[in-house]
Amino acid sequence: MNVIIIGAGIMGTTFATLAKEMAPDLDITILERLDRAGAGNSWAFNNAGTGHEANCELNYTPVDEEIISVEKALKIHAQFNVAKQFWAYLIDKGAIKDPKTFINQTKHCTIVSESAIEELKLRFKEMSAHHFFEHMRYSEDFDEIKSWIPYTMEGRPRHEKMAATVIETGTDINFGALTEQMAEHAVQDLGVKMEYGTHVKRVHRSPTGRWVIEAERNGEPVQHKADVLFVGAGGGAFPLLKKSHLPFRSRFAGFPVGGRFLQAPISEEQAKYYKAKTYGKAKVGAPPMSVPHLDLRVVDGKHYLLFGPFASFKPVLEKGRGFFDYLTSIRLHDIPGLLNVALEHFPLVKYLVSETFKGEKSMFEELESFAPGLSRKFDWKPVHAGQRVQIIKDGDLQMGTEILVSKDKTYGTLLGASPGASVSPEVMLRCLEQLLPAVVSKEDAREKRSKIFPEDDLDTLINNPDRYREIRDAVNKRLEITQTQEQ
């Protein structure tokens, strides 16, 4: 069977690696617009690099009339546990030599001011009662919080009422480095073919039922044919879906959101001193991806602090692609949905527009508000992050991801952004189940799957504490993640 994958980011590369590990006879080719794997939104500074497992993100535990919902947090944490199993397998196999090339232990903290202390207390009470978050700690003590996240607290007056939680086993992940190493393994060890510099313009069905992929390489047209097509091209998935003529294409449109960060290089000693990702509470009307956070980042052995994000409304599908690409991806049937989002989510649109024109002075003011005195401590500079395209489905704005598979199981795509890369192995495993059910259900594939994922059933991880702890401790050891403090 011939499989074509469009996009060599974290999703497409994970899909190819999993598919070839479970079914070596598959003929898989990846077509990538850029000149290397993981160079788009997966690249280190095109995302926050947080190993999202709901340790510190308030938007994963929404509160409605003093009732907190933790279901989304539990699912994301379970999905991340499945992801860690896959990465640990790659380390065991030697495909990744050193886990520190892509994953580094970093405290995950949440900090709130006086107005949100009761919400954080409620969150801590509900979450720490579950085995996923049994090591979470809560404090309102200035000195204790400062010991967790010194750069956030050093400039604050001691009388300011704050509350925080911490989990010691959080992670910072360089998804670009992870993607590059996976791609190398997929090509050299698994036989996946990779074609860089190939910009796919259109996909359509041939009279024989195969997919025809029309692309351009070095200014020259090229064409591929596939029995099965998977589009993992980030925002670029939307125009290809529109040109596919699949019946469900009219249900979806794209809402682009960009972002910026303040970035500062720091020394190894300064990194050891802070070693945290500290999340606050989003502004009213702000999208989930705009929760303010101060992050330690480890990229290619160097250390940085990142603060942001500062959202922007830029009508482009991906960095490096222009407005015309986005404009031509819109169809007449998309316009009512776009107008509906503009009206129903006017505070969000207003927020994005205001953020787009925010200057450096305002960015530094926000950093000072989050961590007083820190703007003068390091050499900060604004950097542009990745470009996300959120889903508009049936006229409503969606903040998650969605797998779409054609009825005949020959076309699959992933739309949306969050929580994205952190849960990519679990999401791509489910995509394989839907797109290639006959392949992954074979006995050899099932046996290989059980070696890669000792436990990929989310309900088991959520409801069986002993099984979860067994898996967690085994993969954390291989990823060099340790519980550093006794509870």
C-alpha positions as CSV (number, residue, x, y, z in Angstrom):
1,M,0.0,0.0,0.0
2,N,1.3,3.4,-1.0
3,V,0.9,6.2,1.7
4,I,1.7,9.8,1.1
5,I,2.0,12.2,4.1
6,I,2.0,16.0,3.6
7,G,4.0,17.7,6.2
8,A,7.2,16.7,8.1
9,G,6.3,18.4,11.4
10,I,5.7,16.6,14.6
11,M,2.4,15.1,13.5
12,G,3.3,13.9,10.0
13,T,6.7,12.5,11.2
14,T,5.0,10.7,14.2
15,F,2.4,9.3,11.9
16,A,5.0,7.9,9.5
17,T,7.2,6.5,12.3
18,L,4.3,4.8,14.0
19,A,2.9,3.4,10.8
20,K,6.3,1.9,9.7
21,E,7.1,0.5,13.1
22,M,3.7,-1.3,13.2
23,A,3.5,-2.2,9.5
24,P,7.0,-2.3,7.8
25,D,5.6,-3.2,4.4
26,L,3.9,0.1,4.0
27,D,5.4,2.3,1.2
28,I,5.5,5.8,2.9
29,T,6.6,9.1,1.4
30,I,6.6,12.4,3.2
31,L,6.3,15.7,1.2
32,E,7.6,18.8,3.1
33,R,7.4,22.4,1.9
34,L,10.5,23.4,4.0
35,D,14.1,22.2,3.7
36,R,14.1,20.0,6.9
37,A,11.8,18.2,9.3
38,G,10.3,20.1,12.2
39,A,11.1,23.5,10.8
40,G,7.6,24.9,10.9
41,N,5.4,25.2,14.0
42,S,7.4,22.3,15.5
43,W,10.6,24.3,15.6
44,A,11.7,25.2,19.2
45,F,10.8,28.9,19.2
46,N,7.6,28.6,17.2
47,N,5.9,27.1,20.2
48,A,6.2,27.4,24.0
49,G,7.8,23.9,24.4
50,T,5.7,23.0,27.3
51,G,5.0,19.3,27.8
52,H,1.3,19.9,28.2
53,E,-0.1,17.5,30.8
54,A,-2.5,19.9,32.5
55,N,-0.2,20.4,35.5
56,C,-0.3,24.2,35.3
57,E,-2.8,25.4,32.6
58,L,-5.9,26.8,34.2
59,N,-7.8,26.7,30.8
60,Y,-7.9,22.9,31.1
61,T,-9.9,23.1,34.3
62,P,-12.7,25.6,33.6
63,V,-14.8,26.8,36.5
64,D,-18.6,27.4,36.1
65,E,-20.4,28.7,39.2
66,E,-17.8,27.4,41.6
67,I,-17.9,23.9,40.0
68,I,-14.6,22.9,38.5
69,S,-14.3,20.5,35.6
70,V,-11.2,18.3,35.5
71,E,-12.2,15.9,32.7
72,K,-10.2,17.7,30.0
73,A,-7.2,17.9,32.3
74,L,-7.4,14.1,32.9
75,K,-7.6,13.3,29.3
76,I,-4.7,15.5,28.3
77,H,-2.5,14.1,31.1
78,A,-3.4,10.6,30.0
79,Q,-2.6,11.4,26.4
80,F,0.8,12.9,27.4
81,N,1.5,9.7,29.3
82,V,1.0,7.7,26.1
83,A,3.3,10.2,24.3
84,K,6.0,9.6,26.8
85,Q,5.7,5.8,26.3
86,F,6.4,6.3,22.5
87,W,9.4,8.6,23.2
88,A,10.8,6.2,25.8
89,Y,10.5,3.4,23.1
90,L,12.5,5.5,20.7
91,I,15.2,5.9,23.3
92,D,15.3,2.2,24.1
93,K,15.6,1.4,20.4
94,G,18.5,3.9,20.0
95,A,16.6,6.1,17.6
96,I,17.2,8.9,20.1
97,K,20.5,8.7,21.8
98,D,20.0,11.1,24.7
99,P,16.6,12.2,26.1
100,K,18.1,15.6,27.0
101,T,18.4,16.5,23.4
102,F,14.7,17.1,23.4
103,I,13.1,16.7,26.9
104,N,14.3,18.3,30.1
105,Q,12.6,18.2,33.5
106,T,11.2,21.6,34.5
107,K,8.8,22.5,37.3
108,H,5.3,23.3,36.2
109,C,3.8,26.1,38.3
110,T,0.6,28.1,38.4
111,I,0.5,31.5,40.1
112,V,-2.5,33.7,40.7
113,S,-3.2,37.0,42.4
114,E,-5.7,37.5,45.3
115,S,-8.8,37.6,43.0
116,A,-8.2,34.0,41.8
117,I,-6.9,32.4,45.0
118,E,-10.2,30.6,45.7
119,E,-10.3,29.2,42.1
120,L,-6.7,27.9,42.5
121,K,-7.6,26.3,45.9
122,L,-10.6,24.5,44.3
123,R,-8.4,23.4,41.4
124,F,-5.8,22.0,43.8
125,K,-8.4,20.2,45.9
126,E,-10.0,18.5,42.9
127,M,-6.8,17.7,41.0
128,S,-4.6,16.5,43.9
129,A,-7.2,14.0,44.8
130,H,-6.5,12.2,41.6
131,H,-3.5,9.9,41.1
132,F,-2.4,11.9,38.1
133,F,-1.7,15.0,40.3
134,E,-1.0,13.3,43.6
135,H,2.4,15.2,43.9
136,M,0.9,18.6,43.3
137,R,1.6,21.1,46.1
138,Y,-0.2,24.3,47.0
139,S,1.1,27.4,48.9
140,E,0.2,31.0,49.8
141,D,3.5,31.4,51.6
142,F,5.7,34.0,50.0
143,D,9.0,32.3,50.8
144,E,7.9,28.9,49.7
145,I,6.5,30.2,46.4
146,K,9.7,32.1,45.9
147,S,11.7,28.9,46.3
148,W,9.7,27.4,43.5
149,I,9.8,30.3,41.0
150,P,12.3,32.9,42.2
151,Y,12.3,35.1,39.1
152,T,8.5,35.6,39.4
153,M,8.6,36.5,43.1
154,E,11.8,38.4,43.8
155,G,10.5,41.8,42.8
156,R,7.1,41.5,44.6
157,P,6.3,43.1,47.9
158,R,5.9,40.5,50.7
159,H,2.4,41.7,51.6
160,E,1.0,41.0,48.1
161,K,-1.4,38.1,48.3
162,M,-0.5,35.3,45.9
163,A,-1.1,31.6,45.6
164,A,0.7,28.9,43.6
165,T,0.9,25.3,42.8
166,V,3.9,23.2,41.7
167,I,4.5,19.8,40.2
168,E,8.2,18.9,40.1
169,T,8.0,16.4,37.2
170,G,6.9,18.8,34.4
171,T,8.9,19.0,31.2
172,D,10.3,21.4,28.6
173,I,10.3,19.9,25.2
174,N,12.2,20.9,22.0
175,F,9.7,19.5,19.5
176,G,11.9,20.5,16.6
177,A,14.8,18.4,17.8
178,L,12.5,15.5,18.6
179,T,11.0,15.7,15.1
180,E,14.4,15.9,13.4
181,Q,15.6,12.8,15.2
182,M,12.4,10.9,14.5
183,A,12.6,11.8,10.8
184,E,16.2,10.6,10.6
185,H,15.2,7.3,12.2
186,A,12.2,7.0,9.9
187,V,14.3,7.5,6.8
188,Q,17.5,5.7,7.7
189,D,16.1,2.8,9.7
190,L,12.5,2.3,8.6
191,G,12.7,3.1,4.9
192,V,10.4,6.2,4.8
193,K,11.1,8.4,1.8
194,M,11.4,12.1,2.4
195,E,11.1,14.9,-0.2
196,Y,11.9,18.4,1.1
197,G,11.2,21.6,-0.7
198,T,8.0,20.2,-2.1
199,H,5.0,22.6,-1.9
200,V,1.8,20.7,-2.4
201,K,-0.7,22.9,-4.2
202,R,-3.7,20.6,-4.8
203,V,-5.0,17.1,-4.0
204,H,-7.9,15.4,-5.9
205,R,-9.2,11.9,-6.7
206,S,-8.3,10.3,-10.0
207,P,-10.9,8.2,-11.9
208,T,-9.3,5.1,-10.5
209,G,-9.9,6.2,-7.0
210,R,-6.3,7.0,-6.1
211,W,-5.3,10.4,-4.7
212,V,-3.3,12.7,-7.0
213,I,-1.0,15.1,-5.3
214,E,0.0,18.1,-7.4
215,A,3.1,19.9,-6.1
216,E,5.9,22.2,-7.0
217,R,9.6,21.6,-6.3
218,N,12.3,24.2,-7.3
219,G,9.7,25.9,-9.5
220,E,8.9,22.8,-11.4
221,P,5.6,20.8,-11.2
222,V,5.8,17.3,-9.7
223,Q,3.0,14.8,-9.1
224,H,2.5,11.9,-6.8
225,K,-0.2,9.3,-6.5
226,A,-1.3,7.6,-3.3
227,D,-3.7,4.9,-2.1
228,V,-3.9,6.6,1.2
229,L,-3.2,10.3,1.9
230,F,-2.6,11.9,5.3
231,V,-2.4,15.7,5.5
232,G,-0.6,16.9,8.6
233,A,0.4,20.3,7.2
234,G,-0.7,22.6,10.0
235,G,-2.6,25.6,8.7
236,G,-1.8,24.3,5.2
237,A,-4.3,21.5,5.7
238,F,-7.3,23.8,5.2
239,P,-6.8,24.8,1.6
240,L,-6.0,21.2,0.6
241,L,-9.1,20.0,2.3
242,K,-11.1,22.6,0.4
243,K,-9.6,21.3,-2.9
244,S,-10.2,17.7,-2.1
245,H,-14.0,17.8,-3.0
246,L,-14.7,15.6,0.1
247,P,-18.3,16.2,1.3
248,F,-17.4,17.3,4.8
249,R,-15.0,20.1,3.5
250,S,-17.8,22.7,3.7
251,R,-18.2,22.2,7.4
252,F,-14.7,23.6,8.2
253,A,-12.9,26.9,7.9
254,G,-9.8,28.3,9.4
255,F,-9.3,31.1,11.9
256,P,-5.6,32.1,12.0
257,V,-3.9,33.2,15.2
258,G,-0.2,34.2,15.5
259,G,2.0,35.0,18.5
260,R,5.1,36.7,19.8
261,F,7.3,36.1,22.8
262,L,9.9,38.1,24.7
263,Q,13.1,36.0,24.7
264,A,16.3,36.3,26.8
265,P,19.4,34.1,26.8
266,I,20.5,33.0,30.3
267,S,23.4,31.1,31.8
268,E,23.4,27.5,33.0
269,E,23.6,28.7,36.6
270,Q,20.6,31.0,36.1
271,A,18.7,28.2,34.5
272,K,19.3,26.0,37.5
273,Y,18.2,28.8,39.8
274,Y,14.8,29.1,38.1
275,K,14.1,25.8,36.2
276,A,10.4,26.3,35.9
277,K,7.4,27.1,33.6
278,T,5.1,29.4,35.4
279,Y,1.6,29.9,34.1
280,G,-0.8,32.7,35.1
281,K,-4.4,33.4,34.4
282,A,-5.6,34.5,30.9
283,K,-7.2,37.9,30.4
284,V,-11.0,37.9,29.8
285,G,-11.6,37.3,26.1
286,A,-8.2,36.0,25.4
287,P,-7.8,32.6,23.6
288,P,-6.4,29.7,25.6
289,M,-3.0,29.9,23.8
290,S,-2.6,33.4,25.3
291,V,-2.3,32.4,28.9
292,P,0.7,34.4,30.2
293,H,3.7,32.3,31.2
294,L,7.4,32.6,32.0
295,D,9.3,29.6,30.8
296,L,12.7,28.1,31.0
297,R,13.6,26.8,27.6
298,V,16.5,24.4,26.7
299,V,17.3,24.5,23.0
300,D,20.4,22.9,21.6
301,G,22.1,22.9,24.9
302,K,21.5,26.6,25.5
303,H,19.2,28.1,28.0
304,Y,16.6,30.9,27.5
305,L,13.7,32.5,29.3
306,L,10.5,33.1,27.3
307,F,7.6,35.3,28.3
308,G,4.3,35.6,26.5
309,P,2.6,34.9,24.3
310,F,1.4,38.1,22.8
311,A,-1.3,37.1,20.3
312,S,-1.7,38.5,16.9
313,F,-4.3,38.3,14.1
314,K,-2.4,37.7,10.9
315,P,-4.4,36.3,8.0
316,V,-1.8,33.7,6.9
317,L,-1.8,29.9,7.2
318,E,1.8,29.4,8.2
319,K,5.0,31.5,8.6
320,G,6.5,32.1,5.3
321,R,3.2,32.0,3.4
322,G,1.3,35.1,2.4
323,F,-2.1,36.5,2.8
324,F,-3.1,35.4,-0.7
325,D,-2.7,31.7,0.3
326,Y,-5.3,32.3,3.1
327,L,-7.6,34.3,0.9
328,T,-7.7,31.6,-1.8
329,S,-8.5,28.9,0.8
330,I,-11.8,30.6,1.7
331,R,-14.9,29.5,-0.2
332,L,-18.3,31.3,-0.4
333,H,-19.8,28.7,2.1
334,D,-17.1,29.7,4.6
335,I,-18.2,33.4,4.8
336,P,-21.2,32.9,7.1
337,G,-19.1,31.0,9.5
338,L,-16.4,33.6,9.6
339,L,-19.0,36.3,10.1
340,N,-20.6,34.3,12.9
341,V,-17.3,34.0,14.7
342,A,-16.6,37.7,14.3
343,L,-19.9,38.5,15.9
344,E,-20.1,35.8,18.6
345,H,-16.5,36.2,19.6
346,F,-16.2,39.9,19.1
347,P,-14.2,40.3,22.4
348,L,-11.7,37.7,21.1
349,V,-11.4,39.5,17.7
350,K,-11.0,42.8,19.5
351,Y,-8.3,41.3,21.8
352,L,-6.4,39.8,18.9
353,V,-6.4,43.1,16.9
354,S,-5.2,45.1,19.9
355,E,-2.5,42.5,20.6
356,T,-1.4,42.7,17.0
357,F,-0.5,46.4,17.4
358,K,1.1,46.1,20.8
359,G,4.5,47.6,20.9
360,E,7.6,46.6,22.8
361,K,6.9,49.0,25.6
362,S,3.5,47.4,26.4
363,M,5.1,43.9,26.1
364,F,7.7,44.9,28.8
365,E,5.0,46.3,31.0
366,E,3.2,43.0,30.9
367,L,6.4,41.2,31.8
368,E,6.9,43.7,34.7
369,S,3.4,43.0,35.9
370,F,4.0,39.2,35.8
371,A,7.5,39.3,37.3
372,P,8.5,42.7,38.7
373,G,12.0,43.7,38.0
374,L,12.7,40.9,35.5
375,S,12.6,43.1,32.4
376,R,15.8,44.9,33.6
377,K,17.6,41.7,34.6
378,F,18.1,40.2,31.2
379,D,18.6,41.2,27.6
380,W,15.1,40.6,26.2
381,K,14.1,40.8,22.6
382,P,10.7,40.2,20.9
383,V,10.6,37.1,18.7
384,H,7.8,35.8,16.4
385,A,6.4,32.4,17.2
386,G,4.4,30.1,15.0
387,Q,1.2,30.7,13.2
388,R,-1.8,28.6,14.2
389,V,-5.1,28.1,12.4
390,Q,-8.0,27.3,14.8
391,I,-11.0,25.4,13.5
392,I,-14.3,26.9,12.6
393,K,-16.7,24.0,12.5
394,D,-20.3,24.5,11.4
395,G,-19.9,28.2,12.1
396,D,-18.5,27.8,15.6
397,L,-14.9,28.4,16.8
398,Q,-13.2,25.4,18.2
399,M,-10.0,25.5,20.3
400,G,-8.9,21.9,20.1
401,T,-7.8,19.5,17.4
402,E,-10.0,17.2,15.2
403,I,-9.1,14.1,13.1
404,L,-11.1,13.9,9.9
405,V,-11.1,10.7,7.8
406,S,-13.0,10.1,4.6
407,K,-15.8,7.5,4.5
408,D,-13.7,5.2,2.3
409,K,-10.7,5.6,4.6
410,T,-8.3,6.9,1.9
411,Y,-8.0,10.6,3.1
412,G,-7.1,11.7,6.7
413,T,-6.2,15.1,8.1
414,L,-5.7,16.8,11.4
415,L,-7.1,20.3,11.9
416,G,-6.5,22.7,14.8
417,A,-3.7,23.3,17.2
418,S,-4.0,22.6,20.9
419,P,-2.6,20.8,22.9
420,G,-0.9,19.7,19.7
421,A,2.6,18.4,19.8
422,S,2.5,17.2,23.4
423,V,-0.1,14.6,22.6
424,S,1.0,13.8,19.0
425,P,1.7,10.1,19.5
426,E,-1.7,9.4,21.0
427,V,-3.5,11.5,18.4
428,M,-1.6,9.9,15.5
429,L,-2.2,6.4,17.0
430,R,-6.0,7.2,16.9
431,C,-5.6,8.5,13.4
432,L,-3.9,5.3,12.3
433,E,-6.8,3.3,13.8
434,Q,-9.3,5.3,11.7
435,L,-7.3,5.6,8.5
436,L,-5.6,2.2,8.3
437,P,-7.7,-0.1,10.4
438,A,-7.0,-3.3,8.4
439,V,-3.2,-2.6,8.7
440,V,-3.0,-1.9,12.4
441,S,-5.4,-4.7,13.4
442,K,-3.0,-7.4,12.0
443,E,-1.4,-9.6,14.7
444,D,2.2,-8.4,14.0
445,A,1.0,-4.8,14.2
446,R,-0.8,-5.4,17.5
447,E,2.3,-7.1,19.0
448,K,4.5,-4.2,17.9
449,R,2.0,-1.7,19.3
450,S,2.0,-3.4,22.7
451,K,5.8,-3.0,22.8
452,I,5.7,0.7,21.9
453,F,2.7,1.4,24.1
454,P,2.5,-0.9,27.2
455,E,-0.7,0.9,28.1
456,D,-2.5,3.2,25.6
457,D,-6.0,2.9,26.9
458,L,-6.8,6.3,28.4
459,D,-9.6,5.0,30.6
460,T,-7.2,2.5,32.2
461,L,-4.7,5.2,32.9
462,I,-7.4,7.5,34.4
463,N,-9.1,4.9,36.5
464,N,-6.4,2.4,37.5
465,P,-3.9,4.2,39.8
466,D,-1.5,1.2,40.2
467,R,-1.3,0.7,36.4
468,Y,-0.7,4.4,35.8
469,R,2.0,4.7,38.4
470,E,3.7,1.6,37.0
471,I,3.8,3.1,33.5
472,R,4.6,6.6,34.6
473,D,7.6,5.5,36.7
474,A,9.0,3.3,34.0
475,V,8.9,5.9,31.2
476,N,10.0,8.7,33.5
477,K,13.1,6.7,34.4
478,R,14.0,6.3,30.7
479,L,13.3,10.0,30.0
480,E,15.4,11.0,33.1
481,I,12.5,12.6,34.9
482,T,12.6,12.2,38.7
483,Q,10.3,13.1,41.6
484,T,12.9,15.4,43.2
485,Q,11.1,16.1,46.5
486,E,9.3,13.8,49.0
487,Q,5.7,14.6,49.4
